[in-house]
């Protein structure tokens, strides 16, 4: 998306990006600086990964990457939208225990964490490990975000629940509440097609017509590409639209990791020595953004009836 949104809507004045502060958040540097913490906690992280037992959703290297984001950003609140089996929940709780001041509110319609995963995780960690976690089995669309965000001033948001209605809530309700607070948004399942050998071919698949269509038809290999972003999730359309309307650059963890570690092989060698191939990779498959330091006003969508 770099550079493209600024040329759109040329006849209509938009947000003045000249007043934006330089970027405050460096995911690649966080990854590098957290290597000692990840190495020291590698044994516990492995046990947690085994307890969750769902690495097809989040690989060990992604555990380490998100762990480094929490340690680097140092949020006072982590808001998790979409929990599933609980990969991110477990790593966030462990990072919060390391920081000592972070609260976690996790929203998901799935009961897998409560009914399956938490009891397995409890065999690995102390009971106090759960004290900072508020894991709710609930409808993300109807949550009271004013109450959840409260007075928190440094918020990490994991946008890991999919669908257009959830995208509308994130962009139209949560983001306006985050503007004015330090915040950082992670979006899982978005691949940078400049890296990782992503092909331009359709591979005999039809046009991607949304995640519900994909589930209904079984066309599991169909993908949509917008700018550098490739995904099977509807939020890619919503975030591309939001980016274009607001002259906002969407960050690629894949790109940031390649830029730092391919550009300085010495740093990459340090990462491999500290973390091994298990916890170090320049492939991330997640995107990020923040309005922090950006000058408004922003265009936010209205949130329809629920």
C-alpha positions in Angstrom: 0.0 0.0 0.0 3.0 2.3 0.3 2.5 5.5 -1.6 -0.7 4.4 -3.4 -3.4 6.0 -1.2 -1.9 9.4 -1.4 -2.7 9.7 -5.1 -6.3 8.7 -4.7 -9.2 11.2 -4.4 -6.9 13.7 -5.9 -9.7 16.3 -6.4 -11.0 16.0 -2.9 -8.9 17.4 0.0 -8.1 14.8 2.6 -6.1 14.4 5.8 -2.9 16.5 5.8 -0.2 13.9 6.2 2.4 16.6 6.4 1.5 17.1 10.0 2.1 13.4 10.9 4.8 12.6 13.4 7.5 10.1 12.3 6.6 6.5 12.9 6.9 5.5 16.6 6.6 1.8 16.3 9.3 -0.5 14.9 8.2 -4.2 14.9 11.6 -5.4 13.5 13.6 -3.6 16.1 11.2 -4.9 18.8 11.8 -8.4 17.5 15.6 -8.0 17.7 15.6 -6.3 21.1 13.4 -9.0 22.6 15.6 -11.9 21.5 17.0 -12.4 25.0 13.6 -12.5 26.6 12.3 -15.0 24.0 15.4 -17.2 24.4 15.0 -17.1 28.2 11.3 -18.0 28.0 11.7 -20.5 25.1 11.1 -23.5 27.3 7.8 -22.1 28.7 6.7 -20.9 25.3 7.2 -24.4 23.9 5.1 -25.9 26.7 2.4 -23.3 26.0 2.5 -24.0 22.3 2.1 -27.7 23.1 -0.8 -27.0 25.5 -2.7 -25.0 23.0 -1.9 -27.5 20.3 -3.0 -25.4 17.3 0.1 -24.3 15.4 -1.7 -24.3 12.1 -3.2 -21.0 13.3 0.0 -19.5 14.7 3.5 -20.8 14.2 6.2 -20.7 16.9 8.0 -17.9 15.1 4.8 -15.9 15.1 4.5 -16.5 18.8 7.9 -15.0 19.2 7.0 -12.0 17.0 3.8 -11.1 18.8 5.6 -11.7 22.2 8.2 -9.1 21.1 5.4 -6.7 20.1 4.0 -6.8 23.6 7.4 -6.4 25.2 8.3 -3.6 22.8 5.0 -1.7 22.9 4.3 -2.3 26.6 0.5 -1.9 26.6 -1.6 -1.4 29.7 -4.4 -3.2 27.9 -4.5 -5.9 25.3 -7.9 -6.2 23.6 -8.1 -9.5 21.7 -10.9 -9.9 19.1 -11.0 -13.6 18.3 -9.4 -16.1 20.5 -10.1 -19.6 19.0 -8.0 -22.2 20.7 -6.0 -19.5 22.4 -2.5 -19.2 20.8 -2.5 -15.4 21.1 -4.3 -15.5 24.5 -1.5 -17.7 26.0 1.4 -15.7 24.6 -0.3 -12.4 25.6 -0.8 -13.7 29.2 2.8 -14.8 29.4 4.0 -11.4 28.1 1.7 -9.6 30.5 3.1 -11.6 33.4 6.6 -10.5 32.3 5.6 -6.8 32.1 3.6 -7.0 35.4 1.0 -4.2 34.6 -0.9 -5.3 31.5 -4.6 -6.3 31.5 -6.1 -8.5 28.8 -9.7 -8.6 27.6 -10.3 -11.4 25.2 -13.6 -11.6 23.2 -14.6 -14.6 21.2 -17.8 -16.6 20.5 -15.8 -19.8 20.8 -15.6 -21.7 24.2 -12.5 -23.7 23.3 -10.3 -21.7 25.6 -12.5 -22.2 28.7 -13.6 -25.7 28.0 -10.3 -27.2 26.6 -7.2 -25.1 26.5 -7.1 -23.3 29.9 -6.9 -26.5 31.9 -4.0 -27.7 29.8 -2.2 -24.3 30.1 -2.8 -24.4 33.9 -0.4 -27.4 34.1 2.4 -25.2 32.7 2.0 -22.0 34.6 1.1 -20.7 38.1 -2.5 -19.8 38.9 -1.6 -16.1 39.2 -0.7 -16.2 35.5 -4.5 -16.0 34.7 -5.2 -13.1 37.0 -4.8 -10.4 34.4 -7.0 -12.2 31.8 -10.7 -11.5 31.3 -11.7 -14.1 28.7 -15.3 -13.7 27.6 -17.4 -16.0 25.5 -19.4 -13.3 23.8 -20.5 -11.6 20.7 -17.8 -9.2 19.6 -20.4 -7.0 17.8 -22.3 -6.2 21.0 -19.5 -5.6 23.4 -19.3 -2.4 25.4 -16.0 -0.9 24.2 -16.3 2.3 26.1 -16.3 0.2 29.3 -13.6 -2.2 28.1 -11.2 0.6 27.1 -12.0 2.6 30.2 -9.1 4.8 31.2 -6.4 2.7 29.5 -4.0 4.9 27.6 -1.8 2.3 25.8 -3.8 -0.3 24.0 -2.7 -3.3 21.8 -5.6 -4.5 19.7 -5.4 -7.9 18.0 -8.0 -7.9 15.2 -8.2 -11.6 14.7 -11.9 -12.1 14.2 -13.1 -11.8 10.6 -16.1 -10.6 8.6 -17.4 -7.3 7.4 -19.6 -6.7 10.5 -16.6 -7.0 12.8 -14.5 -4.8 10.4 -17.2 -2.2 10.7 -17.1 -2.3 14.5 -13.3 -2.1 14.6 -13.1 0.8 12.1 -16.3 2.6 13.2 -16.5 2.1 16.9 -13.2 1.0 18.4 -10.7 3.1 16.4 -12.5 6.4 17.2 -12.2 5.5 20.8 -8.5 4.6 20.4 -7.6 7.9 18.6 -6.0 10.1 21.2 -4.5 7.1 23.1 -1.3 5.3 22.2 -2.4 2.2 20.3 -1.1 -0.5 17.9 -3.3 -2.8 15.8 -2.2 -6.3 14.7 -4.1 -8.0 11.9 -3.5 -11.7 11.4 -3.8 -13.6 8.1 -2.5 -10.9 5.7 0.5 -11.9 3.6 2.9 -9.6 1.9 2.9 -10.8 -1.7 6.4 -9.2 -2.2 7.9 -11.8 0.0 7.7 -15.5 0.5 7.4 -16.6 -3.1 3.7 -15.6 -3.5 2.7 -16.4 -7.1 0.7 -14.1 -9.4 -1.2 -17.1 -10.7 -4.8 -17.9 -10.0 -3.8 -21.6 -9.9 -7.1 -22.4 -11.7 -9.2 -20.9 -8.9 -12.1 -18.5 -9.5 -12.1 -14.9 -8.3 -12.3 -14.6 -4.5 -15.8 -13.6 -3.6 -15.5 -13.3 0.2 -14.8 -15.6 3.1 -18.4 -16.9 3.4 -18.4 -17.8 -0.4 -15.1 -19.5 0.2 -16.4 -21.6 3.0 -19.6 -22.4 1.2 -17.9 -23.5 -2.1 -14.8 -25.1 -0.7 -12.5 -23.0 -3.0 -9.9 -22.9 -0.3 -7.0 -21.8 -2.5 -8.7 -18.6 -3.9 -7.1 -15.4 -2.6 -7.5 -11.7 -3.1 -4.6 -9.3 -3.7 -5.0 -5.6 -2.9 -1.7 -3.7 -3.2 0.9 -5.7 -1.4 -1.7 -7.5 0.7 -2.9 -11.0 0.0 -5.6 -12.7 2.2 -8.7 -14.8 2.3 -10.4 -12.6 4.9 -12.9 -9.9 4.2 -11.1 -7.4 6.4 -8.5 -6.9 3.7 -11.1 -5.0 1.6 -12.2 -2.9 4.6 -8.7 -2.0 5.7 -7.6 -1.1 2.1 -10.7 1.1 1.8 -10.0 2.8 5.2 -6.3 3.3 4.3 -7.2 5.0 1.0 -9.8 7.3 2.5 -7.4 8.4 5.3 -4.0 8.5 3.6 -2.9 5.9 6.1 -0.1 3.4 5.4 -0.7 -0.2 6.4 2.5 -1.8 7.7 3.7 -5.2 6.7 5.6 -7.2 9.3 7.0 -9.4 6.5 8.4 -6.3 4.9 9.8 -4.8 8.1 11.6 -8.1 9.1 13.0 -8.6 5.6 14.2 -5.0 5.4 16.1 -5.1 8.8 17.4 -8.7 8.8 18.2 -9.0 5.1 19.8 -5.6 5.1 22.0 -6.5 8.1 23.0 -10.2 8.0 24.9 -9.7 11.3 21.6 -9.0 13.1 20.0 -12.0 11.4 22.9 -14.2 12.6 22.4 -13.0 16.2 18.7 -13.8 15.9 19.4 -17.3 14.7 22.0 -17.9 17.3 19.6 -16.8 20.1 16.3 -18.2 18.8 17.1 -20.8 16.2 14.9 -21.5 13.2 12.0 -22.3 15.6 11.4 -18.8 16.9 13.1 -16.7 14.3 11.7 -16.1 10.8 11.4 -13.1 8.5 8.1 -14.5 7.3 5.3 -13.1 9.5 2.0 -13.1 7.6 0.5 -10.3 9.6 -0.1 -6.6 9.1 -0.3 -3.6 11.5 -1.3 0.0 11.7 -1.8 2.8 14.2 -3.4 6.3 14.2 -0.9 7.3 17.0 1.1 10.4 15.9 -1.2 10.9 12.9 -2.9 14.2 12.4 -6.7 14.1 12.1 -9.4 14.4 11.2 -10.1 10.8 10.1 -12.9 9.3 8.2 -14.6 6.6 10.2 -17.5 4.4 8.9 -20.8 4.5 10.7 -21.7 1.3 12.6 -25.0 -0.2 11.3 -27.7 -2.0 13.3 -26.6 -5.2 15.0 
